[in-house]
Amino acid sequence: MKQIPSFMVLGVRVHLTKMSQVMQRIEERVGRRERCHYIVATQMHGIMEACRDPSYTEVLNSADLFVPDGISLTLAARLRGIKGASRVPGPDLFIEGCRLAEDRGFRVYFYGDTDDTLTELASTLKQRFPELRIAGAHSPPFRPLTKCEDDNVVREINLSEADIVWVGLGAPKQERWMFEHRDKLQAPVLVGVGAAFKFSSGLVKRAPAWVGKLGLEWLWRLIQEPSRVWRRLIIDWPQFAFRVILECLNSKKLGQPI
């Protein structure tokens, strides 16, 4: 399997990958069915969570792929002189993954968000991808699960014979869930996609394409969901920028991906 290049940001390995490469990796993992792998799609918010909690660094670095969801990580790559770094937004990753699943006949499972969102999501996806094989969906409660509840979820997902489990719990919860369940689930691939369920269901309007190309989705989300993202922008972003600049200044290998 071809090695995908990466670079380090504040102790976290970020992969320099494109959408086509992620789809290829998913297809390869499903085809091999060796064990359960998980893919992280997050941005500077995830990196800052790792800075606050070292155990989360292990969660991120244990992923099969860490794809840069936001423009902050592509800017960090450019600051190091790394060319060709591109975003792989979670909502786009989710749609392309469902397209791949329909084309290859993979079974998909949705874990996270609310029952209403999952119902709308399944309906919308069936209209867009008529042959998509939806193996199941589960909306967990907004509290820690008991061991019995968790065992039942694992059993349900395994019985569904899902090839890809899409996880929409939001960071850092979804990454921790994938890390903790990768040895319990039989699905070859888990992918954390944050708010992609709400965007793809149509319940939350996503930023227009031109806004995304300018790297201003953060501003759009601040307007749409201020209570959810204000901390990331007001507190996390300045700290992230300062730490990355300091790391670059102190690095003896500036501009060399590692």
N, C-alpha and C positions, 0 to 999 in steps of 0.2 A: 504494500500500500504506500503510495507516494507521500513523503513527508511534506507537511505544509510549513513554510517558514513562520517564525514568530519573533516577537521582541518583548522585553520586560518593561512593565510600567508599575513602579512602586511595589515590586515584589510579585506581581501577577503576570503570567504569561498570556499575551494576546496574539492570536494568529492572524497573519496577513493573508486573508482568504477572500475569495469572491463567491457570489451566490452559486455559480455553477460548480465550484469546488465543494461547497457544503452539500449540494444535492448529490454529487458523486459520492461523497463520504457516507451520506445516509444510505444510498443505494448499496454501497459496498458492505456496510455494517448489516443491513437487513439480509443481504445475500449470504453472508458468512454465518450469521447467527451464533457467533462464538460465545458472546456474553453481552450483558447490557452495558451500553455506553451512553453518556449524556453530553449534550451540547448546550453551552451557555451563550446567550445573546444579550449582553448588557452593555452599559456604558460607564462613564466616570462614577456614577452613583455606586455601582458595584465595587469599583476599585476603592472608593472611600469607605465603604462598609468593611472591606478587608483590612484597611488601615486601622479601623477602630477595633476590629475583632480578628486577631491572627488565625483563629480556627476557620474563618471564612476564606482566608487565603488558600488553605488546603483544599477547600471545597472547589474553588475556582480553578486551581492548578491541577486538580484531578480530572477535570473535564476532558473529553476527547477533543473538543474544539472550544475555544473562546473566541467568538466572532464579535467584532466591534459594532455595536448597535448604533452608537451616537457619534457625532462629529468630533467630540472631545478626544476620543482615542485616535482618530485619524490625524488630528492636529498634533497629538503627542508624538505620533510616528514621524510626521514631517519635521518636528522640532529636532528629532534625532537624525535628520537627513535621509529618512527612509522614504523611498518613492513607491508609488503604486498602492498605498494603503487605501482601502475603500470600505465604506459602511455596508453592513448587511443588516438592515432594519428588521427587528423581530416580526412586525406585521407582514412584511414582504416575504420573509423566510417562511412564515406559516402558510401563506398562499401558494408559494412555489412548492413547498413540501406537500401540500394537498394535491397540487397539479401532478407532481411526481407520483404520489400514491395512487391517484386515479389511473394514470398511464401504466403503472407497473402492477396494479392490482393489490397494493399493500393495504392492510387493515389499519385504521387509525382510531385512536382513543383520545378523548378530551378529559383532562383532569384540572379542575379549578373553576373559579368564578361562581356565578349563581345559577340556579336552575333555569331562570328566565333567559339568561344570556346563552346558556347551552342549548336551549330549545330553539332560540332564534338563530344561533350559529349553525346548528344542524340543518335547519330549513334553508338558510341562505346558501350554505355550501352545496346542498343537494341541487339547488337551482343552477349554481355555477359549475359544479362538477357532478353531473348526473350519475356517473358510474363510480363515484367515490364510495368505498366500503367503510362505513362507520361502525366500528366494533362496539362502541359504547361511550358513555360519558358519566362523569360523577362530579357533583358539586359538594366539596367537603364543608363542614361547619367552620365558622370563623372563630375557632378555638383549637387548642391542641387535641388531637384524636386520642381516645383511649387505645390501649393495646388491642383490645378486641375489635374496635372499629377499624384500626389500621390493618389488622390481619384480614378483615373482611374486604377492605379495598384492594389489598394485594391479591387476594384470591379472585376477586371480580375481574381485575385487569388481566391476570394470568389466564383465567377461563375464557376471556374474550379473544385470546390468541392475537392480540394487537401486534403489529410490526413496528408502529411508531406511536409513542405516547406523547401528546402535546400537553405541556404543563403551563397553566396560566394562573399562577399564584402570586406573581409579582416578586421582585427581588427584595431581600435575599431569601425569602421563604422558599421559592420554587427551586433554587439551586441547592439549598440544604435538603429539600425533600428528595431531589434526584440523587444526591450524594448518599443519603441514608437508605434509599430503596434500590440502588443499582444492583445489589447482590440478592435482592428478594424477587425482582421482577424478571420475567422471561422475555419481555419485549426487547429486541436488539437495540432500539434507539429511544431515548428520552430527549425531548427538546423543550427548554424553557423559553417561552415567548411573551411573558409579561401581559400587557393589555391587548394582545392580538385578538383574543376572543371577542372583546367588546368592539374593537374596530371592525373585525370581519363580520360580526353579526349586524353591524349598522347601528348599534345602540349608542356608540360614541363616534362622533365624526372625526375622521383623521385629517391632518393638515393636507392642503392641496400639494400636488407633486412639486410645483415650483418652490414652495416653502421648504420642502425637504431637500431639494437640490441646493438651496442657499444655506442649509444647515440650521434653519430656524424653527424646527419642529418643537424645540424646547419652549419657544415663545408661544407657539400655538397651544401647546398643552398647558402652559401657565394660564392662558386665557380660559381654556376649556375646563381645567380641573385644578384651580389654584391651591386648594387644600392638600392635594396629593403631591404636588411637585415643587412647592415654594421652597422647602428646605433644601432640596437638591440644588436649586439655582442660587439661593441667597447665601447658604452656608457651605455646601459641598463644592460648588464650582470654584470659588476663589481659593479654597484650601487645595483643591486638586491642582489648579494651575500653578500655585506657588511651589508645591511639592515636586511637580514634574519638572519645572524650570530648574529648581535646586538640584534635582537628581541628574539632569542633563549637564549642568555646570560641573558637577562632581564626577561625572563619568569619564573614564579614561578611554572608553570605546565609543565615544559619541559618533552616531551615524552608522554603527555596525549592528545589524539585527542579531539577536542572540536567542 
